[in-house]
Amino acid sequence: MPKRYRVIDRNPATATAQRDAVALADHRDSLYARLEIGYERIERGLREDQDVTTWEDFWVDLLREYERVCDALTEHVADGEVREDWTGATATRLPGVR
C-alpha cells in the first residue's frame, strides 16, 4: 500500500506544500484502490469470456493518472518542499539536513 502523509509544519508556506502533498497522496491512494478493483474486474471478465476492451482502456487511463500523481508527489519531495521518511510522515527540509 502507498505511504501516508500528514501535515506537521505550522509555517504557512511549507504547510501549504504539505497539504498539497497530502491531497496528492490521498488521490494516489484512491487511484491505487480503483486500479486494484478494476484489475480484479478485468480478470473476472476474462475468466467469464466477456469483452473487457472498454474496461482495459479505462484501466490504462487510470494507470496513467496514477503515474502523473506519483510523479507530482515525487516532485514535491525532490524540490525539498516536503520529505517522506520511512514512517510515511512528511516534514519540511531542515537547513543543512537531507
Buried (B, 14 or more C-beta within 10 A) or exposed (E): EBBBBEBEBEEEEBBEBBBBBBEBBBBBBEBBEBBEEBBEBBEEBEEEEEEBEEBBEBBEEBBEBBEBBBEBBEEBBEEEBBBBEEEEBBBBBEEEEE
